[in-house]
Amino acid sequence: MSVDLDRLRAALNSERPVRAALAALLAFHALRPGELRSLQLTDIIDGRLRIGGLVIALAADVRTRLAAWLDERHRRWLRTANPHLFINIDTAVLTTSVSAFWANATLGNSAQTLVEDRVLDEATATGDVRRICDLFDITVETALRYVRLHDA
């Protein structure tokens, strides 16, 4: 479940805004890969992300990377009707989300592995099951598994 930190840093600091934005949302906020792919432009308002019933204040580094991606998205696909935050050359002419394959290939890492590593990092840092549940919108059982992994 370990993430190659050099690859993660490369993704976060990528000159490709889409790669940096994807990596930042996963590394900072541990969005599930499906949630990440289904995000819509209207889900981001005033530096906050609405996902499910949650409203998440986005980290400054995430906001910076998202702004760069939104600038590029607008420049490249000015007339797209696709409401999704992340689009590519194939989905720009549709209204569907990008594929899991595209997201992983763009990241250079498995999106799921990045999420798991972020949650495990929080479990290691705090061991606070309630905090982990609240922060990542996961069940107590799932949070306990991460804490136990750290304790093992």
Rosetta blueprint (number, residue, H / E / L):
1 M L
2 S L
3 V L
4 D L
5 L H
6 D H
7 R H
8 L H
9 R H
10 A H
11 A H
12 L H
13 N L
14 S L
15 E L
16 R L
17 P H
18 V H
19 R H
20 A H
21 A H
22 L H
23 A H
24 A H
25 L H
26 L H
27 A H
28 F H
29 H H
30 A L
31 L L
32 R L
33 P H
34 G H
35 E H
36 L H
37 R H
38 S H
39 L L
40 Q E
41 L H
42 T H
43 D H
44 I E
45 I E
46 D L
47 G L
48 R E
49 L E
50 R E
51 I E
52 G L
53 G L
54 L E
55 V E
56 I E
57 A E
58 L L
59 A L
60 A H
61 D H
62 V H
63 R H
64 T H
65 R H
66 L H
67 A H
68 A H
69 W H
70 L H
71 D H
72 E H
73 R H
74 H H
75 R H
76 R H
77 W L
78 L L
79 R L
80 T L
81 A L
82 N L
83 P L
84 H E
85 L L
86 F L
87 I L
88 N L
89 I L
90 D L
91 T H
92 A H
93 V H
94 L L
95 T L
96 T L
97 S L
98 V L
99 S L
100 A H
101 F H
102 W H
103 A H
104 N H
105 A H
106 T H
107 L H
108 G L
109 N L
110 S L
111 A H
112 Q H
113 T H
114 L H
115 V H
116 E H
117 D H
118 R H
119 V H
120 L H
121 D H
122 E H
123 A H
124 T H
125 A H
126 T H
127 G L
128 D L
129 V H
130 R H
131 R H
132 I H
133 C H
134 D H
135 L H
136 F H
137 D L
138 I L
139 T L
140 V H
141 E H
142 T H
143 A H
144 L H
145 R H
146 Y H
147 V H
148 R H
149 L H
150 H H
151 D H
152 A L
